């Protein structure tokens, strides 16, 4: 059996704001932006790299969905961004005014810091001790 995660849906307030943040601030690549209806688009972004898993940006359409924007996991770290050079990416993100809510630390598994995206979702930026990207 061969399986892998292809996409992770991330509820966002606005497609265009989210695309701008992920591509301009985090340096992700816009994989697809297809209009499906007057209110719905199929929008995928991914970090530069192997491209095995993409974020599917899903604009909130109901009050319940809008209440989840920025807090899909109850305040826990939601996504884990692995890097081959922690300090390069950390310093680049700081220059682009990405807010780090936990400063860099050395852990047994690697160097890690926690940042928030434009909506407040928490991310780990990690350079693993043994690169497993």
Phi, psi and omega in degrees: 000138179229110180231156172202156174285133180261313184220150171236122181283132178237117180285126182235160180280329185207128181305307188294320177297319180293316178302314181300315180298307186292326181274318184275321183273314183265351177076021177288166177255136173281112183277317182203145173214092184245127177285126179257330178201187179296335184240352186237137177229156174257102186240122179234134174232156180209150173293154175296138182147219187284343173066022181288330182229133181243155168271129172263108181280116185244109181291129181300132184246341181236168178298321179297315178296318179300327180290344181265348181301124179086356182210055181286347185235020177067028177094358177276160172302134187256316186233152185235111182258109178277145179223156175268355179209091184303308188293326175301308184289319179301309181295322177297315180294321178298319178296330179268014175063034171286133182273116175267123182265344171224125184287164183301139174220154173267120177246166179304331182268347179152189177269133186214147171215157181248128176235166177244148177276187185297341180257352180103359174299140182267138180233143166266131167259120189228132164251106183291152177301314175247113185301120180236026182287000000 
